[in-house]
């Protein structure tokens, strides 16, 4: 496990690379966007106390990350 400071918002350096190696591609169903073209997002939202750790990070491509963080409004 790589620790670079849990209260830093962005995944950078060795921590980001460790998640890229682990996940390999976008974690959205049926998406195979490669890791180097993905963003690392917090599983438990950072704004709600989620920590910037390897266990709390997951790869999503740009469109899926935006869709996950900004769900469409209901009817």
mmJSON file of the N, C-alpha and C atoms, coordinates in Angstrom:
{"data_MODEL":{"atom_site":{
"group_PDB":["ATOM","ATOM","ATOM","ATOM","ATOM","ATOM","ATOM","ATOM","ATOM","ATOM","ATOM","ATOM","ATOM","ATOM","ATOM","ATOM","ATOM","ATOM","ATOM","ATOM","ATOM","ATOM","ATOM","ATOM","ATOM","ATOM","ATOM","ATOM","ATOM","ATOM","ATOM","ATOM","ATOM","ATOM","ATOM","ATOM","ATOM","ATOM","ATOM","ATOM","ATOM","ATOM","ATOM","ATOM","ATOM","ATOM","ATOM","ATOM","ATOM","ATOM","ATOM","ATOM","ATOM","ATOM","ATOM","ATOM","ATOM","ATOM","ATOM","ATOM","ATOM","ATOM","ATOM","ATOM","ATOM","ATOM","ATOM","ATOM","ATOM","ATOM","ATOM","ATOM","ATOM","ATOM","ATOM","ATOM","ATOM","ATOM","ATOM","ATOM","ATOM","ATOM","ATOM","ATOM","ATOM","ATOM","ATOM","ATOM","ATOM","ATOM","ATOM","ATOM","ATOM","ATOM","ATOM","ATOM","ATOM","ATOM","ATOM","ATOM","ATOM","ATOM","ATOM","ATOM","ATOM","ATOM","ATOM","ATOM","ATOM","ATOM","ATOM","ATOM","ATOM","ATOM","ATOM","ATOM","ATOM","ATOM","ATOM","ATOM","ATOM","ATOM","ATOM","ATOM","ATOM","ATOM","ATOM","ATOM","ATOM","ATOM","ATOM","ATOM","ATOM","ATOM","ATOM","ATOM","ATOM","ATOM","ATOM","ATOM","ATOM","ATOM","ATOM","ATOM","ATOM","ATOM","ATOM","ATOM","ATOM","ATOM","ATOM","ATOM","ATOM","ATOM","ATOM","ATOM","ATOM","ATOM","ATOM","ATOM","ATOM","ATOM","ATOM","ATOM","ATOM","ATOM","ATOM","ATOM","ATOM","ATOM","ATOM","ATOM","ATOM","ATOM","ATOM","ATOM","ATOM","ATOM","ATOM","ATOM","ATOM","ATOM","ATOM","ATOM","ATOM","ATOM","ATOM","ATOM","ATOM","ATOM","ATOM","ATOM","ATOM","ATOM","ATOM","ATOM","ATOM","ATOM","ATOM","ATOM","ATOM","ATOM","ATOM","ATOM","ATOM","ATOM","ATOM","ATOM","ATOM","ATOM","ATOM","ATOM","ATOM","ATOM","ATOM","ATOM","ATOM","ATOM","ATOM","ATOM","ATOM","ATOM","ATOM","ATOM","ATOM"],
"id":[1,2,3,4,5,6,7,8,9,10,11,12,13,14,15,16,17,18,19,20,21,22,23,24,25,26,27,28,29,30,31,32,33,34,35,36,37,38,39,40,41,42,43,44,45,46,47,48,49,50,51,52,53,54,55,56,57,58,59,60,61,62,63,64,65,66,67,68,69,70,71,72,73,74,75,76,77,78,79,80,81,82,83,84,85,86,87,88,89,90,91,92,93,94,95,96,97,98,99,100,101,102,103,104,105,106,107,108,109,110,111,112,113,114,115,116,117,118,119,120,121,122,123,124,125,126,127,128,129,130,131,132,133,134,135,136,137,138,139,140,141,142,143,144,145,146,147,148,149,150,151,152,153,154,155,156,157,158,159,160,161,162,163,164,165,166,167,168,169,170,171,172,173,174,175,176,177,178,179,180,181,182,183,184,185,186,187,188,189,190,191,192,193,194,195,196,197,198,199,200,201,202,203,204,205,206,207,208,209,210,211,212,213,214,215,216,217,218,219,220,221,222,223,224,225],
"type_symbol":["N","C","C","N","C","C","N","C","C","N","C","C","N","C","C","N","C","C","N","C","C","N","C","C","N","C","C","N","C","C","N","C","C","N","C","C","N","C","C","N","C","C","N","C","C","N","C","C","N","C","C","N","C","C","N","C","C","N","C","C","N","C","C","N","C","C","N","C","C","N","C","C","N","C","C","N","C","C","N","C","C","N","C","C","N","C","C","N","C","C","N","C","C","N","C","C","N","C","C","N","C","C","N","C","C","N","C","C","N","C","C","N","C","C","N","C","C","N","C","C","N","C","C","N","C","C","N","C","C","N","C","C","N","C","C","N","C","C","N","C","C","N","C","C","N","C","C","N","C","C","N","C","C","N","C","C","N","C","C","N","C","C","N","C","C","N","C","C","N","C","C","N","C","C","N","C","C","N","C","C","N","C","C","N","C","C","N","C","C","N","C","C","N","C","C","N","C","C","N","C","C","N","C","C","N","C","C","N","C","C","N","C","C","N","C","C","N","C","C","N","C","C","N","C","C"],
"label_atom_id":["N","CA","C","N","CA","C","N","CA","C","N","CA","C","N","CA","C","N","CA","C","N","CA","C","N","CA","C","N","CA","C","N","CA","C","N","CA","C","N","CA","C","N","CA","C","N","CA","C","N","CA","C","N","CA","C","N","CA","C","N","CA","C","N","CA","C","N","CA","C","N","CA","C","N","CA","C","N","CA","C","N","CA","C","N","CA","C","N","CA","C","N","CA","C","N","CA","C","N","CA","C","N","CA","C","N","CA","C","N","CA","C","N","CA","C","N","CA","C","N","CA","C","N","CA","C","N","CA","C","N","CA","C","N","CA","C","N","CA","C","N","CA","C","N","CA","C","N","CA","C","N","CA","C","N","CA","C","N","CA","C","N","CA","C","N","CA","C","N","CA","C","N","CA","C","N","CA","C","N","CA","C","N","CA","C","N","CA","C","N","CA","C","N","CA","C","N","CA","C","N","CA","C","N","CA","C","N","CA","C","N","CA","C","N","CA","C","N","CA","C","N","CA","C","N","CA","C","N","CA","C","N","CA","C","N","CA","C","N","CA","C","N","CA","C","N","CA","C","N","CA","C","N","CA","C","N","CA","C","N","CA","C"],
"label_alt_id":[null,null,null,null,null,null,null,null,null,null,null,null,null,null,null,null,null,null,null,null,null,null,null,null,null,null,null,null,null,null,null,null,null,null,null,null,null,null,null,null,null,null,null,null,null,null,null,null,null,null,null,null,null,null,null,null,null,null,null,null,null,null,null,null,null,null,null,null,null,null,null,null,null,null,null,null,null,null,null,null,null,null,null,null,null,null,null,null,null,null,null,null,null,null,null,null,null,null,null,null,null,null,null,null,null,null,null,null,null,null,null,null,null,null,null,null,null,null,null,null,null,null,null,null,null,null,null,null,null,null,null,null,null,null,null,null,null,null,null,null,null,null,null,null,null,null,null,null,null,null,null,null,null,null,null,null,null,null,null,null,null,null,null,null,null,null,null,null,null,null,null,null,null,null,null,null,null,null,null,null,null,null,null,null,null,null,null,null,null,null,null,null,null,null,null,null,null,null,null,null,null,null,null,null,null,null,null,null,null,null,null,null,null,null,null,null,null,null,null,null,null,null,null,null,null],
"label_comp_id":["UNK","UNK","UNK","UNK","UNK","UNK","UNK","UNK","UNK","UNK","UNK","UNK","UNK","UNK","UNK","UNK","UNK","UNK","UNK","UNK","UNK","UNK","UNK","UNK","UNK","UNK","UNK","UNK","UNK","UNK","UNK","UNK","UNK","UNK","UNK","UNK","UNK","UNK","UNK","UNK","UNK","UNK","UNK","UNK","UNK","UNK","UNK","UNK","UNK","UNK","UNK","UNK","UNK","UNK","UNK","UNK","UNK","UNK","UNK","UNK","UNK","UNK","UNK","UNK","UNK","UNK","UNK","UNK","UNK","UNK","UNK","UNK","UNK","UNK","UNK","UNK","UNK","UNK","UNK","UNK","UNK","UNK","UNK","UNK","UNK","UNK","UNK","UNK","UNK","UNK","UNK","UNK","UNK","UNK","UNK","UNK","UNK","UNK","UNK","UNK","UNK","UNK","UNK","UNK","UNK","UNK","UNK","UNK","UNK","UNK","UNK","UNK","UNK","UNK","UNK","UNK","UNK","UNK","UNK","UNK","UNK","UNK","UNK","UNK","UNK","UNK","UNK","UNK","UNK","UNK","UNK","UNK","UNK","UNK","UNK","UNK","UNK","UNK","UNK","UNK","UNK","UNK","UNK","UNK","UNK","UNK","UNK","UNK","UNK","UNK","UNK","UNK","UNK","UNK","UNK","UNK","UNK","UNK","UNK","UNK","UNK","UNK","UNK","UNK","UNK","UNK","UNK","UNK","UNK","UNK","UNK","UNK","UNK","UNK","UNK","UNK","UNK","UNK","UNK","UNK","UNK","UNK","UNK","UNK","UNK","UNK","UNK","UNK","UNK","UNK","UNK","UNK","UNK","UNK","UNK","UNK","UNK","UNK","UNK","UNK","UNK","UNK","UNK","UNK","UNK","UNK","UNK","UNK","UNK","UNK","UNK","UNK","UNK","UNK","UNK","UNK","UNK","UNK","UNK","UNK","UNK","UNK","UNK","UNK","UNK"],
"label_asym_id":["A","A","A","A","A","A","A","A","A","A","A","A","A","A","A","A","A","A","A","A","A","A","A","A","A","A","A","A","A","A","A","A","A","A","A","A","A","A","A","A","A","A","A","A","A","A","A","A","A","A","A","A","A","A","A","A","A","A","A","A","A","A","A","A","A","A","A","A","A","A","A","A","A","A","A","A","A","A","A","A","A","A","A","A","A","A","A","A","A","A","A","A","A","A","A","A","A","A","A","A","A","A","A","A","A","A","A","A","A","A","A","A","A","A","A","A","A","A","A","A","A","A","A","A","A","A","A","A","A","A","A","A","A","A","A","A","A","A","A","A","A","A","A","A","A","A","A","A","A","A","A","A","A","A","A","A","A","A","A","A","A","A","A","A","A","A","A","A","A","A","A","A","A","A","A","A","A","A","A","A","A","A","A","A","A","A","A","A","A","A","A","A","A","A","A","A","A","A","A","A","A","A","A","A","A","A","A","A","A","A","A","A","A","A","A","A","A","A","A","A","A","A","A","A","A"],
"label_entity_id":["1","1","1","1","1","1","1","1","1","1","1","1","1","1","1","1","1","1","1","1","1","1","1","1","1","1","1","1","1","1","1","1","1","1","1","1","1","1","1","1","1","1","1","1","1","1","1","1","1","1","1","1","1","1","1","1","1","1","1","1","1","1","1","1","1","1","1","1","1","1","1","1","1","1","1","1","1","1","1","1","1","1","1","1","1","1","1","1","1","1","1","1","1","1","1","1","1","1","1","1","1","1","1","1","1","1","1","1","1","1","1","1","1","1","1","1","1","1","1","1","1","1","1","1","1","1","1","1","1","1","1","1","1","1","1","1","1","1","1","1","1","1","1","1","1","1","1","1","1","1","1","1","1","1","1","1","1","1","1","1","1","1","1","1","1","1","1","1","1","1","1","1","1","1","1","1","1","1","1","1","1","1","1","1","1","1","1","1","1","1","1","1","1","1","1","1","1","1","1","1","1","1","1","1","1","1","1","1","1","1","1","1","1","1","1","1","1","1","1","1","1","1","1","1","1"],
"label_seq_id":[1,1,1,2,2,2,3,3,3,4,4,4,5,5,5,6,6,6,7,7,7,8,8,8,9,9,9,10,10,10,11,11,11,12,12,12,13,13,13,14,14,14,15,15,15,16,16,16,17,17,17,18,18,18,19,19,19,20,20,20,21,21,21,22,22,22,23,23,23,24,24,24,25,25,25,26,26,26,27,27,27,28,28,28,29,29,29,30,30,30,31,31,31,32,32,32,33,33,33,34,34,34,35,35,35,36,36,36,37,37,37,38,38,38,39,39,39,40,40,40,41,41,41,42,42,42,43,43,43,44,44,44,45,45,45,46,46,46,47,47,47,48,48,48,49,49,49,50,50,50,51,51,51,52,52,52,53,53,53,54,54,54,55,55,55,56,56,56,57,57,57,58,58,58,59,59,59,60,60,60,61,61,61,62,62,62,63,63,63,64,64,64,65,65,65,66,66,66,67,67,67,68,68,68,69,69,69,70,70,70,71,71,71,72,72,72,73,73,73,74,74,74,75,75,75],
"pdbx_PDB_ins_code":[null,null,null,null,null,null,null,null,null,null,null,null,null,null,null,null,null,null,null,null,null,null,null,null,null,null,null,null,null,null,null,null,null,null,null,null,null,null,null,null,null,null,null,null,null,null,null,null,null,null,null,null,null,null,null,null,null,null,null,null,null,null,null,null,null,null,null,null,null,null,null,null,null,null,null,null,null,null,null,null,null,null,null,null,null,null,null,null,null,null,null,null,null,null,null,null,null,null,null,null,null,null,null,null,null,null,null,null,null,null,null,null,null,null,null,null,null,null,null,null,null,null,null,null,null,null,null,null,null,null,null,null,null,null,null,null,null,null,null,null,null,null,null,null,null,null,null,null,null,null,null,null,null,null,null,null,null,null,null,null,null,null,null,null,null,null,null,null,null,null,null,null,null,null,null,null,null,null,null,null,null,null,null,null,null,null,null,null,null,null,null,null,null,null,null,null,null,null,null,null,null,null,null,null,null,null,null,null,null,null,null,null,null,null,null,null,null,null,null,null,null,null,null,null,null],
"Cartn_x":[0.845,0.0,0.894,0.528,1.299,0.545,1.243,0.638,1.313,0.536,1.092,0.358,-0.504,-1.258,-2.723,-3.508,-4.915,-5.762,-5.309,-6.131,-5.788,-4.944,-4.684,-5.807,-6.409,-7.575,-7.234,-6.165,-5.859,-4.931,-5.161,-4.292,-3.149,-1.927,-0.755,0.36,1.337,2.568,2.372,3.076,3.095,1.716,0.926,-0.412,-1.296,-1.257,-2.029,-1.563,-0.267,0.281,-0.119,-0.115,-0.519,-1.967,-2.834,-4.237,-4.356,-3.575,-3.584,-3.145,-2.106,-1.607,-2.665,-3.292,-4.306,-5.547,-6.088,-7.366,-7.218,-6.147,-5.804,-6.682,-7.97,-8.891,-10.052,-10.875,-12.065,-12.882,-13.335,-14.057,-15.573,-16.03,-17.442,-17.724,-18.887,-19.251,-19.119,-18.521,-18.391,-17.503,-16.716,-15.795,-14.374,-13.596,-12.222,-11.213,-11.553,-10.63,-9.379,-8.183,-6.964,-6.656,-5.933,-5.632,-5.004,-4.095,-3.404,-4.305,-5.517,-6.486,-7.645,-7.484,-8.541,-8.169,-9.18,-9.028,-9.191,-8.547,-8.74,-9.768,-10.835,-11.922,-12.038,-12.516,-12.765,-14.037,-13.99,-15.183,-16.1,-15.55,-16.26,-15.84,-16.78,-16.54,-15.628,-14.621,-13.672,-14.384,-15.342,-16.07,-16.881,-17.137,-17.907,-17.015,-15.707,-14.776,-14.012,-14.221,-13.485,-11.999,-11.185,-9.744,-9.111,-7.994,-7.245,-6.26,-6.785,-5.997,-6.173,-5.306,-5.396,-6.722,-7.147,-8.404,-9.633,-9.521,-10.661,-10.585,-9.664,-9.531,-9.927,-10.503,-10.932,-10.819,-10.417,-10.279,-11.614,-11.848,-12.982,-12.502,-12.947,-12.647,-13.401,-13.042,-13.657,-15.181,-15.788,-17.257,-17.92,-17.363,-17.975,-17.741,-16.61,-16.357,-17.323,-17.508,-18.451,-19.869,-20.25,-21.591,-21.807,-20.773,-20.874,-21.024,-20.304,-20.337,-21.451,-22.051,-23.134,-24.283,-24.981,-26.054,-27.155,-27.827,-28.892,-30.042,-30.726,-31.883,-33.016,-33.774,-34.932,-36.047,-37.123,-38.236,-38.943],
"Cartn_y":[-1.172,0.0,1.24,2.228,3.463,4.554,5.271,6.331,7.645,8.604,9.921,11.038,10.708,11.717,11.622,11.161,10.88,12.122,13.298,14.492,15.318,14.808,15.447,15.042,15.983,15.678,14.875,15.232,14.613,13.416,12.434,11.254,11.591,11.54,11.89,10.878,10.928,10.164,8.67,8.122,6.671,6.13,6.903,6.446,6.313,7.308,7.251,6.067,5.891,4.797,3.441,3.296,2.024,1.687,2.686,2.445,2.124,2.787,2.48,1.042,0.607,-0.765,-1.757,-1.463,-2.365,-2.455,-1.31,-1.302,-1.537,-1.046,-1.227,-0.48,-0.266,0.424,1.008,1.777,2.369,1.274,1.566,0.573,0.59,1.416,1.414,0.159,-0.419,-1.637,-1.419,-2.341,-2.385,-1.294,-0.612,0.4,-0.129,0.016,-0.471,0.637,1.862,2.988,2.69,2.768,2.396,3.336,2.804,3.506,4.873,4.988,6.26,7.354,7.004,7.983,8.169,7.638,7.709,8.65,9.01,9.809,8.881,9.22,8.458,9.211,8.539,9.145,8.478,9.223,8.683,7.838,6.657,5.823,6.479,6.767,7.561,8.999,9.838,11.209,11.982,12.609,13.396,14.499,15.16,16.257,15.784,14.507,13.947,13.157,13.418,12.784,11.596,11.24,10.128,10.44,9.473,9.659,9.369,10.018,9.799,8.662,7.448,6.241,5.302,4.33,3.35,2.593,2.232,1.49,2.321,3.643,4.513,5.142,4.705,5.233,4.218,4.717,3.842,4.614,3.943,4.585,4.703,5.889,6.122,7.016,6.747,7.645,8.957,10.003,11.31,11.299,10.773,10.776,9.984,8.845,8.045,8.673,9.324,10.004,11.19,11.969,13.087,12.589,11.512,10.955,10.408,9.835,9.287,10.402,11.513,12.611,13.621,13.58,14.492,13.708,12.894,12.085,12.98,12.522,13.324,13.525,14.621,14.896,13.959,13.622,12.726,13.443,12.705,13.314,14.383],
"Cartn_z":[0.0,0.0,0.0,-0.789,-0.876,-0.132,0.749,1.539,1.209,0.713,0.4,1.132,2.051,2.79,2.44,3.365,3.109,2.884,3.321,3.198,1.964,1.082,-0.199,-1.146,-1.84,-2.662,-3.922,-4.605,-5.893,-5.753,-6.592,-6.676,-7.618,-7.097,-7.903,-7.687,-8.561,-8.398,-8.228,-7.246,-7.025,-6.66,-5.934,-5.561,-6.803,-7.665,-8.912,-9.762,-9.876,-10.688,-10.128,-8.811,-8.192,-8.546,-8.576,-8.927,-10.416,-11.251,-12.683,-12.933,-12.252,-12.419,-11.933,-10.818,-10.252,-11.143,-11.555,-12.279,-13.782,-14.379,-15.79,-16.78,-16.44,-17.357,-16.57,-17.253,-16.633,-15.95,-14.746,-13.96,-14.209,-15.137,-15.503,-16.326,-16.133,-16.873,-18.373,-19.04,-20.499,-21.089,-20.268,-20.789,-20.661,-21.72,-21.676,-21.974,-21.607,-21.768,-20.941,-21.534,-20.817,-19.644,-18.674,-17.427,-17.646,-18.602,-18.793,-19.345,-19.736,-20.224,-19.245,-18.034,-17.016,-15.885,-15.115,-13.907,-12.714,-11.612,-10.38,-9.545,-9.204,-8.448,-7.089,-6.123,-4.786,-4.804,-4.244,-4.094,-3.066,-1.88,-0.874,-1.103,-1.485,-1.912,-0.951,-1.504,-0.713,0.065,-0.561,0.084,1.289,1.35,2.47,3.419,3.363,4.291,3.749,2.467,1.877,1.804,2.115,2.146,0.786,0.526,-0.712,-0.456,-0.563,-0.329,-1.521,-1.607,-2.691,-2.628,-1.435,-1.282,-1.641,-1.589,-1.863,-3.255,-4.095,-5.445,-6.489,-7.566,-8.66,-9.964,-11.034,-12.342,-13.057,-13.611,-14.507,-15.635,-16.852,-17.958,-17.699,-18.401,-18.189,-18.23,-19.301,-19.364,-18.237,-17.891,-16.819,-15.447,-15.258,-13.996,-13.845,-14.899,-14.838,-14.604,-15.277,-15.11,-13.708,-13.133,-11.781,-10.759,-10.981,-10.026,-10.281,-11.457,-11.803,-12.441,-11.651,-12.234,-12.809,-13.868,-14.475,-13.489,-13.658,-12.801,-13.132,-12.125,-12.313,-13.048,-13.402,-14.162,-13.374],
"occupancy":[1.0,1.0,1.0,1.0,1.0,1.0,1.0,1.0,1.0,1.0,1.0,1.0,1.0,1.0,1.0,1.0,1.0,1.0,1.0,1.0,1.0,1.0,1.0,1.0,1.0,1.0,1.0,1.0,1.0,1.0,1.0,1.0,1.0,1.0,1.0,1.0,1.0,1.0,1.0,1.0,1.0,1.0,1.0,1.0,1.0,1.0,1.0,1.0,1.0,1.0,1.0,1.0,1.0,1.0,1.0,1.0,1.0,1.0,1.0,1.0,1.0,1.0,1.0,1.0,1.0,1.0,1.0,1.0,1.0,1.0,1.0,1.0,1.0,1.0,1.0,1.0,1.0,1.0,1.0,1.0,1.0,1.0,1.0,1.0,1.0,1.0,1.0,1.0,1.0,1.0,1.0,1.0,1.0,1.0,1.0,1.0,1.0,1.0,1.0,1.0,1.0,1.0,1.0,1.0,1.0,1.0,1.0,1.0,1.0,1.0,1.0,1.0,1.0,1.0,1.0,1.0,1.0,1.0,1.0,1.0,1.0,1.0,1.0,1.0,1.0,1.0,1.0,1.0,1.0,1.0,1.0,1.0,1.0,1.0,1.0,1.0,1.0,1.0,1.0,1.0,1.0,1.0,1.0,1.0,1.0,1.0,1.0,1.0,1.0,1.0,1.0,1.0,1.0,1.0,1.0,1.0,1.0,1.0,1.0,1.0,1.0,1.0,1.0,1.0,1.0,1.0,1.0,1.0,1.0,1.0,1.0,1.0,1.0,1.0,1.0,1.0,1.0,1.0,1.0,1.0,1.0,1.0,1.0,1.0,1.0,1.0,1.0,1.0,1.0,1.0,1.0,1.0,1.0,1.0,1.0,1.0,1.0,1.0,1.0,1.0,1.0,1.0,1.0,1.0,1.0,1.0,1.0,1.0,1.0,1.0,1.0,1.0,1.0,1.0,1.0,1.0,1.0,1.0,1.0,1.0,1.0,1.0,1.0,1.0,1.0],
"B_iso_or_equiv":[0.0,0.0,0.0,0.0,0.0,0.0,0.0,0.0,0.0,0.0,0.0,0.0,0.0,0.0,0.0,0.0,0.0,0.0,0.0,0.0,0.0,0.0,0.0,0.0,0.0,0.0,0.0,0.0,0.0,0.0,0.0,0.0,0.0,0.0,0.0,0.0,0.0,0.0,0.0,0.0,0.0,0.0,0.0,0.0,0.0,0.0,0.0,0.0,0.0,0.0,0.0,0.0,0.0,0.0,0.0,0.0,0.0,0.0,0.0,0.0,0.0,0.0,0.0,0.0,0.0,0.0,0.0,0.0,0.0,0.0,0.0,0.0,0.0,0.0,0.0,0.0,0.0,0.0,0.0,0.0,0.0,0.0,0.0,0.0,0.0,0.0,0.0,0.0,0.0,0.0,0.0,0.0,0.0,0.0,0.0,0.0,0.0,0.0,0.0,0.0,0.0,0.0,0.0,0.0,0.0,0.0,0.0,0.0,0.0,0.0,0.0,0.0,0.0,0.0,0.0,0.0,0.0,0.0,0.0,0.0,0.0,0.0,0.0,0.0,0.0,0.0,0.0,0.0,0.0,0.0,0.0,0.0,0.0,0.0,0.0,0.0,0.0,0.0,0.0,0.0,0.0,0.0,0.0,0.0,0.0,0.0,0.0,0.0,0.0,0.0,0.0,0.0,0.0,0.0,0.0,0.0,0.0,0.0,0.0,0.0,0.0,0.0,0.0,0.0,0.0,0.0,0.0,0.0,0.0,0.0,0.0,0.0,0.0,0.0,0.0,0.0,0.0,0.0,0.0,0.0,0.0,0.0,0.0,0.0,0.0,0.0,0.0,0.0,0.0,0.0,0.0,0.0,0.0,0.0,0.0,0.0,0.0,0.0,0.0,0.0,0.0,0.0,0.0,0.0,0.0,0.0,0.0,0.0,0.0,0.0,0.0,0.0,0.0,0.0,0.0,0.0,0.0,0.0,0.0,0.0,0.0,0.0,0.0,0.0,0.0],
"pdbx_formal_charge":[null,null,null,null,null,null,null,null,null,null,null,null,null,null,null,null,null,null,null,null,null,null,null,null,null,null,null,null,null,null,null,null,null,null,null,null,null,null,null,null,null,null,null,null,null,null,null,null,null,null,null,null,null,null,null,null,null,null,null,null,null,null,null,null,null,null,null,null,null,null,null,null,null,null,null,null,null,null,null,null,null,null,null,null,null,null,null,null,null,null,null,null,null,null,null,null,null,null,null,null,null,null,null,null,null,null,null,null,null,null,null,null,null,null,null,null,null,null,null,null,null,null,null,null,null,null,null,null,null,null,null,null,null,null,null,null,null,null,null,null,null,null,null,null,null,null,null,null,null,null,null,null,null,null,null,null,null,null,null,null,null,null,null,null,null,null,null,null,null,null,null,null,null,null,null,null,null,null,null,null,null,null,null,null,null,null,null,null,null,null,null,null,null,null,null,null,null,null,null,null,null,null,null,null,null,null,null,null,null,null,null,null,null,null,null,null,null,null,null,null,null,null,null,null,null],
"auth_seq_id":[1,1,1,2,2,2,3,3,3,4,4,4,5,5,5,6,6,6,7,7,7,8,8,8,9,9,9,10,10,10,11,11,11,12,12,12,13,13,13,14,14,14,15,15,15,16,16,16,17,17,17,18,18,18,19,19,19,20,20,20,21,21,21,22,22,22,23,23,23,24,24,24,25,25,25,26,26,26,27,27,27,28,28,28,29,29,29,30,30,30,31,31,31,32,32,32,33,33,33,34,34,34,35,35,35,36,36,36,37,37,37,38,38,38,39,39,39,40,40,40,41,41,41,42,42,42,43,43,43,44,44,44,45,45,45,46,46,46,47,47,47,48,48,48,49,49,49,50,50,50,51,51,51,52,52,52,53,53,53,54,54,54,55,55,55,56,56,56,57,57,57,58,58,58,59,59,59,60,60,60,61,61,61,62,62,62,63,63,63,64,64,64,65,65,65,66,66,66,67,67,67,68,68,68,69,69,69,70,70,70,71,71,71,72,72,72,73,73,73,74,74,74,75,75,75],
"auth_comp_id":["UNK","UNK","UNK","UNK","UNK","UNK","UNK","UNK","UNK","UNK","UNK","UNK","UNK","UNK","UNK","UNK","UNK","UNK","UNK","UNK","UNK","UNK","UNK","UNK","UNK","UNK","UNK","UNK","UNK","UNK","UNK","UNK","UNK","UNK","UNK","UNK","UNK","UNK","UNK","UNK","UNK","UNK","UNK","UNK","UNK","UNK","UNK","UNK","UNK","UNK","UNK","UNK","UNK","UNK","UNK","UNK","UNK","UNK","UNK","UNK","UNK","UNK","UNK","UNK","UNK","UNK","UNK","UNK","UNK","UNK","UNK","UNK","UNK","UNK","UNK","UNK","UNK","UNK","UNK","UNK","UNK","UNK","UNK","UNK","UNK","UNK","UNK","UNK","UNK","UNK","UNK","UNK","UNK","UNK","UNK","UNK","UNK","UNK","UNK","UNK","UNK","UNK","UNK","UNK","UNK","UNK","UNK","UNK","UNK","UNK","UNK","UNK","UNK","UNK","UNK","UNK","UNK","UNK","UNK","UNK","UNK","UNK","UNK","UNK","UNK","UNK","UNK","UNK","UNK","UNK","UNK","UNK","UNK","UNK","UNK","UNK","UNK","UNK","UNK","UNK","UNK","UNK","UNK","UNK","UNK","UNK","UNK","UNK","UNK","UNK","UNK","UNK","UNK","UNK","UNK","UNK","UNK","UNK","UNK","UNK","UNK","UNK","UNK","UNK","UNK","UNK","UNK","UNK","UNK","UNK","UNK","UNK","UNK","UNK","UNK","UNK","UNK","UNK","UNK","UNK","UNK","UNK","UNK","UNK","UNK","UNK","UNK","UNK","UNK","UNK","UNK","UNK","UNK","UNK","UNK","UNK","UNK","UNK","UNK","UNK","UNK","UNK","UNK","UNK","UNK","UNK","UNK","UNK","UNK","UNK","UNK","UNK","UNK","UNK","UNK","UNK","UNK","UNK","UNK","UNK","UNK","UNK","UNK","UNK","UNK"],
"auth_asym_id":["A","A","A","A","A","A","A","A","A","A","A","A","A","A","A","A","A","A","A","A","A","A","A","A","A","A","A","A","A","A","A","A","A","A","A","A","A","A","A","A","A","A","A","A","A","A","A","A","A","A","A","A","A","A","A","A","A","A","A","A","A","A","A","A","A","A","A","A","A","A","A","A","A","A","A","A","A","A","A","A","A","A","A","A","A","A","A","A","A","A","A","A","A","A","A","A","A","A","A","A","A","A","A","A","A","A","A","A","A","A","A","A","A","A","A","A","A","A","A","A","A","A","A","A","A","A","A","A","A","A","A","A","A","A","A","A","A","A","A","A","A","A","A","A","A","A","A","A","A","A","A","A","A","A","A","A","A","A","A","A","A","A","A","A","A","A","A","A","A","A","A","A","A","A","A","A","A","A","A","A","A","A","A","A","A","A","A","A","A","A","A","A","A","A","A","A","A","A","A","A","A","A","A","A","A","A","A","A","A","A","A","A","A","A","A","A","A","A","A","A","A","A","A","A","A"],
"auth_atom_id":["N","CA","C","N","CA","C","N","CA","C","N","CA","C","N","CA","C","N","CA","C","N","CA","C","N","CA","C","N","CA","C","N","CA","C","N","CA","C","N","CA","C","N","CA","C","N","CA","C","N","CA","C","N","CA","C","N","CA","C","N","CA","C","N","CA","C","N","CA","C","N","CA","C","N","CA","C","N","CA","C","N","CA","C","N","CA","C","N","CA","C","N","CA","C","N","CA","C","N","CA","C","N","CA","C","N","CA","C","N","CA","C","N","CA","C","N","CA","C","N","CA","C","N","CA","C","N","CA","C","N","CA","C","N","CA","C","N","CA","C","N","CA","C","N","CA","C","N","CA","C","N","CA","C","N","CA","C","N","CA","C","N","CA","C","N","CA","C","N","CA","C","N","CA","C","N","CA","C","N","CA","C","N","CA","C","N","CA","C","N","CA","C","N","CA","C","N","CA","C","N","CA","C","N","CA","C","N","CA","C","N","CA","C","N","CA","C","N","CA","C","N","CA","C","N","CA","C","N","CA","C","N","CA","C","N","CA","C","N","CA","C","N","CA","C","N","CA","C","N","CA","C","N","CA","C","N","CA","C","N","CA","C"],
"pdbx_PDB_model_num":[1,1,1,1,1,1,1,1,1,1,1,1,1,1,1,1,1,1,1,1,1,1,1,1,1,1,1,1,1,1,1,1,1,1,1,1,1,1,1,1,1,1,1,1,1,1,1,1,1,1,1,1,1,1,1,1,1,1,1,1,1,1,1,1,1,1,1,1,1,1,1,1,1,1,1,1,1,1,1,1,1,1,1,1,1,1,1,1,1,1,1,1,1,1,1,1,1,1,1,1,1,1,1,1,1,1,1,1,1,1,1,1,1,1,1,1,1,1,1,1,1,1,1,1,1,1,1,1,1,1,1,1,1,1,1,1,1,1,1,1,1,1,1,1,1,1,1,1,1,1,1,1,1,1,1,1,1,1,1,1,1,1,1,1,1,1,1,1,1,1,1,1,1,1,1,1,1,1,1,1,1,1,1,1,1,1,1,1,1,1,1,1,1,1,1,1,1,1,1,1,1,1,1,1,1,1,1,1,1,1,1,1,1,1,1,1,1,1,1,1,1,1,1,1,1]
}}}
